[in-house]
Structure formats: C-alpha cells, structure tokens
C-alpha cells in the first residue's frame, strides 16, 4: 500500500507542482488510510502534509508500525 500511495502522490505532484499537488493529495492519503485499521492520528497527520517529505515521513512511520502492510 505504501508504494501505491507514494506513486499516486508523486504523480499528482508532477502534474500540479508539489505545493498544489500536496493540497490535492491530503484527502487521497486520508482515504487510503481510512477503514484499514490505521490509527486516526495518521489520518490527522495526512491532513497536515505540505510537501513530499511529509508524505515520506508518514509512510516510513506506517511501515515501521505495520510492517509491509502499508
């Protein structure tokens, strides 16, 4: 799941630029995480992402906590 999210958001940022792409991507990441057993704090963190580095940090946290699931 983490690789899927990463590719989706990187493509969005390539198309719209990082700033606008991240604004558009917050809901996308939130939707990926919703209903899959992830902590709500991760969804809250997704809603605050402003740059790709924030996405990578979030995905690293998910991989550490949930293993290969994300």
Buried (B, 14 or more C-beta within 10 A) or exposed (E): BBEEBBEBBBEBBEEBEBEEBBBEBBEBBBEBBEEEEBEEEBBEBBEEBEEBEBBBEBBEBBBEEBEEEB
